[in-house]
Amino acid sequence: MIWLIGGTSDSVSIAHLLIKHQLNFIITVTTNTATQLYQSISSQCQIFVGKLSPSEIPQFLTKHHISLVIDASHPFAVNISHTVIKHCQELSLPYLRYERPNITQSTSLSSISSLESLLKENSPLHHKRVLLTIGAKFLHLFRNYHPKATLYARILPYPESINLAYEANFSCDRIIALRPPISPELEKALWQMWNIDIVVTKAGGKPGGEDIKQKISQELNIPLIVIERPKIDYPLVINNIEEVNTFLASLLDLSKN
């Protein structure tokens, strides 16, 4: 049994490859809404919904007789990756990380290592109209920042995301719920409608619309701050879906020998 750590568009593509190769696998996602990504293949695989604690992961690996882990979680979902790598190494289980390709950044853009560094006294966000496209679970960092800037948040259209935005003191007129991909025309219109001065996003790659944000940033001459991906020492990384296909094909060849 293969464990596919999912919840991303990348994981959907990998799931289709697993089906193509007639491999048994289980997908894990953290919310019920994330299961909608796999509606077309739900009858061909198992889907586990819920957050696995560090102590539950070894039990999960044993219970489902996992022989390979493919980690296609979001680049910023570092906790699950760290924990699974640790347990795979302890149990001598193969671990493959699918890391979506980075977008080449323009020299005119700013990149920083963490969101926390944006909240310092000399923050470039002070007294600005700021669009945050950083994911709902990070909005709590800005809960007490509203008096210092006019903050807007773009989040996924899920109840849990909207609740997190409210808990972070974002009012309904400062929230927009949309699921990527977002067209360049809509992206541009949103920035203009809210008279945005500066945009903060994560280095989420093309699936997160980072390329489009860079393009609109240059068109409108609006600064874009990109939060760098966390640095993780993955045992084995693949950045291309075709390489995943090749890896699975080789895996099948090994099992036959």
SULSULBEL-V638153 format. One record per residue. N is the residue number from 1. RES is the residue in three letters. SS is DSSP state (a for helix, b for strand, c for the rest). OMEGA is omega as a letter, one per 40 degrees, with the letter a starting at -180 (NA if undefined). D_CENTER is the distance of its C-alpha to the mean C-alpha in Angstrom with 1 decimal. Layout:
# SULSULBEL-V638153
n:N res:RES ss:SS omega:OMEGA d_center:D_CENTER
n:N res:RES ss:SS omega:OMEGA d_center:D_CENTER
This chain:
# SULSULBEL-V638153
n:1 res:MET ss:c omega:i d_center:24.4
n:2 res:ILE ss:b omega:i d_center:20.9
n:3 res:TRP ss:b omega:i d_center:17.9
n:4 res:LEU ss:b omega:i d_center:14.7
n:5 res:ILE ss:b omega:a d_center:11.7
n:6 res:GLY ss:c omega:a d_center:9.8
n:7 res:GLY ss:c omega:a d_center:8.1
n:8 res:THR ss:c omega:i d_center:6.5
n:9 res:SER ss:a omega:i d_center:9.1
n:10 res:ASP ss:a omega:a d_center:9.6
n:11 res:SER ss:a omega:i d_center:10.8
n:12 res:VAL ss:a omega:i d_center:13.2
n:13 res:SER ss:a omega:i d_center:14.8
n:14 res:ILE ss:a omega:i d_center:15.3
n:15 res:ALA ss:a omega:i d_center:16.7
n:16 res:HIS ss:a omega:i d_center:19.2
n:17 res:LEU ss:a omega:i d_center:20.2
n:18 res:LEU ss:a omega:i d_center:21.0
n:19 res:ILE ss:a omega:i d_center:23.1
n:20 res:LYS ss:a omega:a d_center:24.8
n:21 res:HIS ss:c omega:i d_center:25.8
n:22 res:GLN ss:c omega:i d_center:26.9
n:23 res:LEU ss:c omega:i d_center:25.0
n:24 res:ASN ss:c omega:a d_center:24.6
n:25 res:PHE ss:b omega:i d_center:21.1
n:26 res:ILE ss:b omega:i d_center:19.3
n:27 res:ILE ss:b omega:i d_center:15.7
n:28 res:THR ss:b omega:i d_center:14.2
n:29 res:VAL ss:b omega:a d_center:12.0
n:30 res:THR ss:c omega:a d_center:12.3
n:31 res:THR ss:c omega:i d_center:13.7
n:32 res:ASN ss:c omega:a d_center:16.4
n:33 res:THR ss:a omega:a d_center:14.8
n:34 res:ALA ss:a omega:i d_center:12.0
n:35 res:THR ss:a omega:i d_center:15.1
n:36 res:GLN ss:a omega:i d_center:15.9
n:37 res:LEU ss:a omega:a d_center:13.7
n:38 res:TYR ss:a omega:a d_center:16.3
n:39 res:GLN ss:a omega:a d_center:19.5
n:40 res:SER ss:a omega:a d_center:21.2
n:41 res:ILE ss:a omega:a d_center:21.1
n:42 res:SER ss:a omega:i d_center:21.3
n:43 res:SER ss:a omega:a d_center:25.0
n:44 res:GLN ss:a omega:i d_center:24.2
n:45 res:CYS ss:c omega:i d_center:22.0
n:46 res:GLN ss:b omega:i d_center:21.5
n:47 res:ILE ss:b omega:i d_center:18.5
n:48 res:PHE ss:b omega:a d_center:18.3
n:49 res:VAL ss:b omega:i d_center:16.8
n:50 res:GLY ss:c omega:i d_center:16.5
n:51 res:LYS ss:c omega:i d_center:15.3
n:52 res:LEU ss:c omega:i d_center:17.2
n:53 res:SER ss:c omega:i d_center:19.0
n:54 res:PRO ss:a omega:a d_center:19.9
n:55 res:SER ss:a omega:a d_center:23.3
n:56 res:GLU ss:a omega:a d_center:22.3
n:57 res:ILE ss:a omega:i d_center:20.4
n:58 res:PRO ss:a omega:i d_center:23.7
n:59 res:GLN ss:a omega:i d_center:25.3
n:60 res:PHE ss:a omega:a d_center:22.5
n:61 res:LEU ss:a omega:a d_center:23.0
n:62 res:THR ss:a omega:a d_center:26.8
n:63 res:LYS ss:a omega:a d_center:27.0
n:64 res:HIS ss:c omega:i d_center:25.2
n:65 res:HIS ss:c omega:a d_center:26.8
n:66 res:ILE ss:c omega:i d_center:23.7
n:67 res:SER ss:c omega:i d_center:24.7
n:68 res:LEU ss:b omega:i d_center:21.4
n:69 res:VAL ss:b omega:i d_center:17.8
n:70 res:ILE ss:b omega:a d_center:15.1
n:71 res:ASP ss:b omega:i d_center:11.8
n:72 res:ALA ss:c omega:i d_center:9.1
n:73 res:SER ss:c omega:a d_center:6.4
n:74 res:HIS ss:c omega:a d_center:2.9
n:75 res:PRO ss:c omega:a d_center:5.2
n:76 res:PHE ss:c omega:i d_center:5.7
n:77 res:ALA ss:c omega:a d_center:6.6
n:78 res:VAL ss:a omega:a d_center:9.9
n:79 res:ASN ss:a omega:a d_center:12.4
n:80 res:ILE ss:a omega:a d_center:12.1
n:81 res:SER ss:a omega:i d_center:12.1
n:82 res:HIS ss:a omega:a d_center:15.1
n:83 res:THR ss:a omega:a d_center:16.9
n:84 res:VAL ss:a omega:i d_center:16.7
n:85 res:ILE ss:a omega:a d_center:17.9
n:86 res:LYS ss:a omega:a d_center:20.7
n:87 res:HIS ss:a omega:i d_center:21.9
n:88 res:CYS ss:a omega:i d_center:21.8
n:89 res:GLN ss:a omega:i d_center:23.9
n:90 res:GLU ss:a omega:a d_center:26.3
n:91 res:LEU ss:a omega:a d_center:26.7
n:92 res:SER ss:c omega:i d_center:26.8
n:93 res:LEU ss:c omega:i d_center:24.2
n:94 res:PRO ss:b omega:a d_center:22.5
n:95 res:TYR ss:b omega:i d_center:18.8
n:96 res:LEU ss:b omega:i d_center:16.8
n:97 res:ARG ss:b omega:i d_center:13.4
n:98 res:TYR ss:b omega:a d_center:11.9
n:99 res:GLU ss:c omega:a d_center:10.2
n:100 res:ARG ss:c omega:a d_center:9.5
n:101 res:PRO ss:c omega:i d_center:12.3
n:102 res:ASN ss:c omega:i d_center:12.5
n:103 res:ILE ss:c omega:i d_center:14.3
n:104 res:THR ss:c omega:a d_center:17.8
n:105 res:GLN ss:c omega:i d_center:18.3
n:106 res:SER ss:c omega:i d_center:21.6
n:107 res:THR ss:c omega:a d_center:24.0
n:108 res:SER ss:c omega:a d_center:24.3
n:109 res:LEU ss:c omega:i d_center:20.8
n:110 res:SER ss:b omega:i d_center:20.2
n:111 res:SER ss:b omega:i d_center:17.6
n:112 res:ILE ss:b omega:a d_center:17.5
n:113 res:SER ss:c omega:a d_center:16.3
n:114 res:SER ss:c omega:i d_center:15.3
n:115 res:LEU ss:c omega:a d_center:15.3
n:116 res:GLU ss:a omega:a d_center:18.4
n:117 res:SER ss:a omega:i d_center:20.3
n:118 res:LEU ss:a omega:a d_center:20.2
n:119 res:LEU ss:a omega:i d_center:22.2
n:120 res:LYS ss:c omega:a d_center:25.2
n:121 res:GLU ss:c omega:a d_center:28.6
n:122 res:ASN ss:c omega:a d_center:28.5
n:123 res:SER ss:c omega:i d_center:25.1
n:124 res:PRO ss:c omega:a d_center:24.9
n:125 res:LEU ss:c omega:a d_center:23.7
n:126 res:HIS ss:c omega:i d_center:27.1
n:127 res:HIS ss:c omega:i d_center:28.9
n:128 res:LYS ss:c omega:i d_center:26.4
n:129 res:ARG ss:b omega:a d_center:24.8
n:130 res:VAL ss:b omega:i d_center:21.1
n:131 res:LEU ss:b omega:i d_center:18.1
n:132 res:LEU ss:b omega:i d_center:14.9
n:133 res:THR ss:b omega:a d_center:11.7
n:134 res:ILE ss:c omega:a d_center:9.6
n:135 res:GLY ss:c omega:a d_center:8.4
n:136 res:ALA ss:a omega:a d_center:11.3
n:137 res:LYS ss:a omega:i d_center:11.1
n:138 res:PHE ss:a omega:a d_center:12.0
n:139 res:LEU ss:a omega:a d_center:14.8
n:140 res:HIS ss:a omega:i d_center:17.3
n:141 res:LEU ss:a omega:a d_center:17.7
n:142 res:PHE ss:a omega:a d_center:19.5
n:143 res:ARG ss:c omega:a d_center:21.6
n:144 res:ASN ss:c omega:a d_center:24.8
n:145 res:TYR ss:c omega:a d_center:24.1
n:146 res:HIS ss:a omega:i d_center:25.2
n:147 res:PRO ss:a omega:a d_center:28.8
n:148 res:LYS ss:a omega:a d_center:27.9
n:149 res:ALA ss:c omega:i d_center:25.9
n:150 res:THR ss:b omega:a d_center:25.3
n:151 res:LEU ss:b omega:i d_center:21.6
n:152 res:TYR ss:b omega:a d_center:19.8
n:153 res:ALA ss:b omega:i d_center:16.3
n:154 res:ARG ss:b omega:a d_center:14.4
n:155 res:ILE ss:b omega:i d_center:12.2
n:156 res:LEU ss:c omega:a d_center:11.5
n:157 res:PRO ss:c omega:a d_center:14.9
n:158 res:TYR ss:c omega:i d_center:14.9
n:159 res:PRO ss:a omega:a d_center:17.7
n:160 res:GLU ss:a omega:i d_center:15.7
n:161 res:SER ss:a omega:i d_center:13.7
n:162 res:ILE ss:a omega:i d_center:17.1
n:163 res:ASN ss:a omega:i d_center:18.8
n:164 res:LEU ss:a omega:i d_center:16.5
n:165 res:ALA ss:a omega:i d_center:17.4
n:166 res:TYR ss:a omega:i d_center:21.0
n:167 res:GLU ss:a omega:i d_center:21.1
n:168 res:ALA ss:c omega:i d_center:20.0
n:169 res:ASN ss:c omega:i d_center:23.1
n:170 res:PHE ss:c omega:i d_center:21.7
n:171 res:SER ss:c omega:a d_center:24.4
n:172 res:CYS ss:a omega:i d_center:24.0
n:173 res:ASP ss:a omega:i d_center:25.1
n:174 res:ARG ss:a omega:a d_center:22.3
n:175 res:ILE ss:b omega:i d_center:19.4
n:176 res:ILE ss:b omega:a d_center:18.3
n:177 res:ALA ss:b omega:a d_center:16.1
n:178 res:LEU ss:c omega:i d_center:14.8
n:179 res:ARG ss:c omega:i d_center:12.4
n:180 res:PRO ss:c omega:e d_center:11.4
n:181 res:PRO ss:c omega:i d_center:13.1
n:182 res:ILE ss:c omega:a d_center:15.5
n:183 res:SER ss:c omega:i d_center:18.8
n:184 res:PRO ss:a omega:a d_center:20.1
n:185 res:GLU ss:a omega:i d_center:23.0
n:186 res:LEU ss:a omega:i d_center:21.2
n:187 res:GLU ss:a omega:a d_center:19.0
n:188 res:LYS ss:a omega:a d_center:22.3
n:189 res:ALA ss:a omega:i d_center:24.1
n:190 res:LEU ss:a omega:i d_center:21.8
n:191 res:TRP ss:a omega:a d_center:22.2
n:192 res:GLN ss:a omega:a d_center:25.9
n:193 res:MET ss:a omega:a d_center:26.4
n:194 res:TRP ss:c omega:a d_center:25.2
n:195 res:ASN ss:c omega:a d_center:26.9
n:196 res:ILE ss:c omega:i d_center:23.9
n:197 res:ASP ss:c omega:a d_center:24.9
n:198 res:ILE ss:b omega:a d_center:21.7
n:199 res:VAL ss:b omega:i d_center:17.9
n:200 res:VAL ss:b omega:i d_center:15.2
n:201 res:THR ss:b omega:i d_center:11.7
n:202 res:LYS ss:b omega:i d_center:9.0
n:203 res:ALA ss:c omega:a d_center:9.3
n:204 res:GLY ss:c omega:i d_center:6.3
n:205 res:GLY ss:c omega:a d_center:9.1
n:206 res:LYS ss:a omega:i d_center:11.0
n:207 res:PRO ss:a omega:i d_center:8.7
n:208 res:GLY ss:a omega:i d_center:7.6
n:209 res:GLY ss:c omega:a d_center:11.4
n:210 res:GLU ss:a omega:a d_center:11.8
n:211 res:ASP ss:a omega:i d_center:15.0
n:212 res:ILE ss:a omega:i d_center:16.4
n:213 res:LYS ss:a omega:i d_center:16.0
n:214 res:GLN ss:a omega:a d_center:17.9
n:215 res:LYS ss:a omega:a d_center:20.5
n:216 res:ILE ss:a omega:i d_center:21.2
n:217 res:SER ss:a omega:a d_center:21.3
n:218 res:GLN ss:a omega:a d_center:24.0
n:219 res:GLU ss:a omega:a d_center:25.8
n:220 res:LEU ss:a omega:a d_center:26.1
n:221 res:ASN ss:c omega:i d_center:26.5
n:222 res:ILE ss:c omega:a d_center:23.9
n:223 res:PRO ss:b omega:i d_center:22.3
n:224 res:LEU ss:b omega:i d_center:18.6
n:225 res:ILE ss:b omega:a d_center:17.2
n:226 res:VAL ss:b omega:i d_center:14.0
n:227 res:ILE ss:b omega:a d_center:12.5
n:228 res:GLU ss:c omega:i d_center:12.6
n:229 res:ARG ss:c omega:i d_center:10.2
n:230 res:PRO ss:c omega:a d_center:11.7
n:231 res:LYS ss:c omega:i d_center:14.5
n:232 res:ILE ss:c omega:i d_center:14.7
n:233 res:ASP ss:c omega:a d_center:17.7
n:234 res:TYR ss:c omega:i d_center:16.5
n:235 res:PRO ss:c omega:a d_center:19.7
n:236 res:LEU ss:c omega:a d_center:18.8
n:237 res:VAL ss:b omega:i d_center:16.2
n:238 res:ILE ss:b omega:a d_center:16.1
n:239 res:ASN ss:c omega:a d_center:14.5
n:240 res:ASN ss:c omega:a d_center:16.3
n:241 res:ILE ss:a omega:i d_center:16.4
n:242 res:GLU ss:a omega:i d_center:20.2
n:243 res:GLU ss:a omega:i d_center:20.2
n:244 res:VAL ss:a omega:i d_center:18.6
n:245 res:ASN ss:a omega:i d_center:21.5
n:246 res:THR ss:a omega:i d_center:24.0
n:247 res:PHE ss:a omega:a d_center:22.8
n:248 res:LEU ss:a omega:i d_center:23.2
n:249 res:ALA ss:a omega:i d_center:26.6
n:250 res:SER ss:a omega:i d_center:27.8
n:251 res:LEU ss:a omega:i d_center:26.8
n:252 res:LEU ss:a omega:i d_center:29.0
n:253 res:ASP ss:a omega:i d_center:31.8
n:254 res:LEU ss:a omega:a d_center:31.8
n:255 res:SER ss:a omega:a d_center:32.1
n:256 res:LYS ss:a omega:a d_center:35.1
n:257 res:ASN ss:c omega:NA d_center:36.9
